[in-house]
Amino acid sequence: MATTTTRPHRRRSDRRGSDRPRPAAADDAGLLKAVTRHNAVRCVVLALCSVAGAGASLLLPFAIGRALDAVLAGHAAGHVGADARRWILLCTALVAASALLDALDGVLTGTTNARATAWLRGRIGRHVLAVGPRATARFAPGDLVARLVDNAAHAGVAPATLAALLAALVAPVGAVVALALIDGWLAVVFVAGAPVLVLLLRAFVRVSSDCVARYQQVQGDIAGRLGEAIGGARTVAAAHTEDKEAERVLGALPELSRQGHRMWRVQGRSQAQAVAVAPLLQICVIAVAGHLVVQDRITVGELLSASRYAVLATGIGMLVGQLGGLVRARAAARRLGEVAAEPTTSYGSAELPPGDGLLELRGIKADRGGRTVLDGVDLTVPAGGTLAVVGRSGAGKSLLAALAGRLADPDEGDVRLDGVPLRSLGREELRREIGYAFERPALLGATLEDTIGFGTPRPAPGRIRSAARAARADTFITRLPDGYATPCADAPLSGGEAQRLGLARAFARGGRILILDDAMSSLDTVTEHHIAEALLHHTPHRSRLIIAHRAATAARADVVAWLDDGRIRAVGTHAELWERAEYREVFGA
């Protein structure tokens, strides 16, 4: 028999298993470091290629200048000497090397971005699955998809961009050094105006970070609303609220547009300012170089080299694009970090002793959405028996079912199976001994047979078909052209047929306890009767906890727990409780 007692509300300091959404500390820097370490070899090769390309770009003006001086000297002598030909050949080799290194840089950048994005999606995706149902309590499904798809792609460019940034810094710094080697005054002129470029870059990073973060946040909100609308497409169509729903989903588009325009205005303004300042610096350097030529302090070839180095030195202004990519990567990594900061469910290593599935819920208290959903619940599911939990909508029945099999953890109290707290059980032990069937089962698997056998370890084919017969799913499966090999996507299933597949999946698995969370609500009365009978006979050695909305389902249970406003109001047989008018009202009688 199930027992219940009413206890005073207990406070406990241990809140490890709290399933409530909590603020997450997004470790965006740590995530970017991790993905960079994962691609360390490629990043090193990419950096070497970029630096080599920058080196070739730095040597080319020097070689061109020397070639020009050699040609002019040869012209004065009446012939082009071997020295001029050597410098011209060196210029050709440097141009070819730059082209080859640029091509290699493009290939490495693309593959590194793809690998980094795939790694981020895999890591965050696995983390979401490890967090479990709590992930969708904190983040809307559409928002999670947007983070895994779009934000991971933006964050995935960080390793390659960081590697390329090294070369982007080498070229301007090397150009300034080259100017100093030609003549110190050339470097002085450039360095005097360089702080203006640095200030422009700093302002760009500061302003761009805010608008990029806001843009990605609005984008995630729209994705979340779109996911809700697609999931409720039938409801929207039935209510003829397509226009209203479209307005709700797309209502944030003007804000997205504002943030997008703001982002591009910031980047465009920074680019324009950098482009405006850069030519002024180049003109100043060339003017000074021309003056030095007149004074015979440098050659004409060195003047040409200085003009090229001035262009390379002002290339620091072109860092705006790369810094913009890093800003977007940092903002995207912050959104991924919020997901990664959600703690995963921890498991112990204990094993269950021999037993028949005695399930005990002791002093259970659970808060959700800022309110107490379950408060002081004490309940026992007898070993090998059937307990039905009934109550009005919102009484906390589904949360109780989730806590009973540790799909969620209570804020206070604990759940024990054959005397062992669920929190101390290993993950494989826990999932092997507790089975579930849901109101809206997810039909995962390539075929209908895969759907019924979904899980680890996979049941034998004979057990799958036996479970399908017990759940009355065999009749409609065998009518399909490919039978059990029918792809799930091609099977025209009603709500009741989907529930029968979910029940078959639960029947196919072993274990000590089976939890049915309103898993027969879409069945007709006759089918429900047959499945309820099969439930008792097909699983004779398992305890059963059933969330029931129908009086007929509750009547077949050994005992019924009446849940009212988060507390156990009464426990007894259905016939005993039926004598009370308020209990009958739960079923609309």
Residue, then its C-alpha position, 0 to 999 in steps of 0.5 A: m500500500a502507498t502511504t502518506t504523511t504530512r510533515p512540517h516544512r523542512r529546511r535543508s542546506d543541501r541544494r545540490g540537486s536544485d533543478r531551478p534555472r539559475p544565473a549562469a556565469a558565461d565563460d566566453a574567454g575560456l570557451l575561445k581558449a578551449v576551441t583554440r587549443h583544440n585547433a592548436v596545430r592548424c593555428v600554428v601552421l596558419a600563423l606561420c603561413s600568415v607570418a611568412g606571407a607578411g615577410a614576403s610582403l615586407l621583402l618585396p618593396f625592398a627588392i623592388g627598390r634595389a631592382l630599380d636602383a640597379v636598373l637606373a645604375g645599369h642605364a647610366a652605364g649603358h647596360v643592365g647588369a647581372d645585379a639588376r637581373r638578380w633583383i628582378l628575379l627575386c621580385t618575381a619569386l617574392v610575388a609567386a611566394s606571396a600568391l602561394l602563401d595567400a592561397l594556402d592561408g585561404v584553405l587553412t582559414g576555411t578548414t580551421n573555421a569549419r573544424a572549430t565550429a563543428w567542435l563547438r557545436g559538438r561540445i555544446g550539443r553534448h552539454v545540452l543533452a547532459v544537462g537534460p530537461r533543465a536546459t529547455a527550462r532555461f532556454a527556449p528550444g529555438d534559442l538553443v538551436a540558434r546558439l548551436v548553429d549561428n553563434a557557434a559559427h561566429a565563435g568558430v572563426a576566432p582561432a583562425t582570426l587570432a592566428a591571422l591577427l599575428a600576421a596583420l600586426v607583423a606587417p605594419v610593425g615590420a614596415v615601420v622598422a623598414l622605414a627606420l632602416i631607410d631613414g629614421w625621419l620616415a619612421v618618426v613621421f609615421v609614428a607621430g600619426a599612428p596613435v590616431l589609428v590606434l584610438l580609432l581601433r579602440a573606439f571601434v572595439r568598444v562600441s562594436s561589442d555592445c551592438v553585436a551582443r544586442y544583435q545576437q540576443v534579439q536574433g536568439d529571441i526571434a529564433g525562440r519565438l519561431g520554434e514555439a510557432i512551428g511547434g504549435a502550428r496546428t494550434v495556430a492554424a485551428a485558431h486562425t491566428e497566423d497573422k497574429e502569430a507572424e506579428r509576434v514572431l517577427g515583432a522584433l525584426p525592427e529592433l534586429s534591423r536597428q541593431g544591424h544597421r547600428m553595427w554596420r554604421v559603427q564598422g563603416r564609420s571606423q573603416a572610413q576614418a581609418v581610410a581617411v587617416a591612412p592616406l594622410l600618413q602615407i603622403c607625409v611619409i612620401a613627402v619626407a622621402g622625396h625631400l630626402v632624395v633631393q638631399d641625396r640621403i636616400t636613393v630613388g629606389e629607397l623612395l619607392s620602397a618607402s612609399r610601399y612601406a608607408v602603405l603596409a604600415t598604415g595597414i593597421g587600419m585594415l585591422v578593423g575587419q579582423l577585430g570586428g570578427l573577433v568582437r562577433a566571436r566573443a559575443a557569440a562565445r558569451r551566448l554559448g558560455e551561458v549554455a555551457a555554464e548550466p551544471t550537468t546532472s551529477y551521478g554517483s557510483a552506487e548499485l542497487p541491492p536485490g529488490d522489487g522496486l520499492l520507490e519512496l519520495r521523502g519530504i519532497k519540495a520543488d520550486r519552479g518559476g518562482r513558486t512552490v509546485l510540490d511541498g512536503v510530499d511523502l509517497t511510497v510506490p509499493a514493490g511490484g504494485t501500481l500507484a496512480v497519481v491524480g489531481r487537477s491541472g497544475a497540481g504538480k503531477s508531471l513534476l512528481a513523475a519527473l522527480a520519481g525517475r530523476l529527470a529532475d531533482p527536488d529542492e529539498g528531500d530525496v527519492r529512494l529506490d529499494g532504499v538507495p537515494l537516486r542521486s547516489l546511483g550511477r547513470e547506467e544503473l539508474r536508467r536501466e532500472i527506471g523506464y518512462a512513457f510520456e504523453r507526447p513521446a519523441l519518436l527517435g530512431a530511423t525505423l519504427e523498430d528502432t523507435i521501440g528499441f531506442g535506448t541502451p542496451r537495445p532490446a532483442p528483436g523478439r522483445i521489441r515485437s512482444a512489447a509492441r503487441a502488449a501496447r497494441a502497436d503491432t496491429f497498425i505496424t504490420r499493416l504498413p508496407d514495410g512493417y517494423a522497417t518503416p521509416c518513422a518520417d514516412a509512418p502516418l501516425s495518429g496521436g494515439e498510435a504515437q503513444r502506443l509506440g511510446l508505451a511499447r518502448a517502455f514495455a520493451r525495457g526491463g527494470r524495477i519501476l515504470i513511470l507513465d506520465d499521462a501516457m494513455s491520454s490519446l487512446d480510445t477507451v477500448t485500447e486503453h483497457h487492453i493496454a492497462e490490462a497488458l501493463l499489469h500482466h506484461t510487467p508483473h515484476r515491475s512497480r508502476l507509477i501512473i499519472a492518470h487523468r481518467a477515472a478508469t485508469a485510476a480505478r485499475a491501480d492498487v492505490v491512488a494518491w490525490l495530489d492537490d495544490g502541490r500536496i498529497r490530500a489523500v491516499g486510498t483505493h479509487a473506490e474509497l476516494w470516489e465517495r468524496a465529491e471533490y475527488r469526483e470533480v477531479f475527473g469532471a464527474 
